[in-house]
Amino acid sequence: MVVDVEKKILAAGADRHFDEEQLLLKQGSSQKNLWGGGYDTVSREIDYNSIINPRPNQDNPSRDILSENIRISFDRIIKSILG
């Protein structure tokens, strides 16, 4: 899934995070606010790993979301939408 941490929305269910990212960009989201990861509906575990996450210009050179603040926002949005 891909979360827009500014608009507090997400896209999920596509084959790739790239596809979800493109959908949100077409709906007016800004690239800097889009972060990818996963959510296990059984265990309710959230992961922060996605091919769309590496952004050296945003101090995130990794596939994982490194910023604690972005992780917190990512978690809150997922939990508020998916329970």
VENLINUR-V61856 format. One record per residue. N is the residue number from 0. RES is the residue in one letter. D_FIRST is the distance of its C-alpha to the first C-alpha in Angstrom with 1 decimal. Layout:
# VENLINUR-V61856
<<N:RES:D_FIRST> <N:RES:D_FIRST>>
This chain:
# VENLINUR-V61856
<<0:M:0.0> <1:V:3.8> <2:V:6.6> <3:D:10.1> <4:V:12.3> <5:E:15.4> <6:K:14.8> <7:K:12.9> <8:I:10.5> <9:L:6.8> <10:A:5.6> <11:A:4.3> <12:G:6.9> <13:A:7.9> <14:D:9.6> <15:R:8.3> <16:H:6.1> <17:F:9.4> <18:D:9.6> <19:E:6.8> <20:E:8.6> <21:Q:11.8> <22:L:11.3> <23:L:11.0> <24:L:13.8> <25:K:15.9> <26:Q:15.6> <27:G:17.1> <28:S:14.5> <29:S:15.9> <30:Q:14.6> <31:K:15.7> <32:N:13.5> <33:L:10.1> <34:W:8.4> <35:G:5.7> <36:G:5.7> <37:G:5.7> <38:Y:7.7> <39:D:10.8> <40:T:12.2> <41:V:15.7> <42:S:16.2> <43:R:13.7> <44:E:13.1> <45:I:10.4> <46:D:10.1> <47:Y:9.9> <48:N:10.2> <49:S:9.0> <50:I:11.4> <51:I:10.7> <52:N:11.9> <53:P:15.6> <54:R:17.6> <55:P:21.2> <56:N:22.2> <57:Q:20.0> <58:D:21.3> <59:N:18.2> <60:P:19.5> <61:S:17.2> <62:R:13.8> <63:D:13.5> <64:I:13.3> <65:L:17.0> <66:S:17.8> <67:E:18.4> <68:N:18.3> <69:I:14.8> <70:R:13.7> <71:I:15.6> <72:S:14.1> <73:F:10.5> <74:D:11.9> <75:R:13.9> <76:I:11.5> <77:I:9.3> <78:K:12.8> <79:S:14.3> <80:I:12.1> <81:L:11.5> <82:G:14.8>>
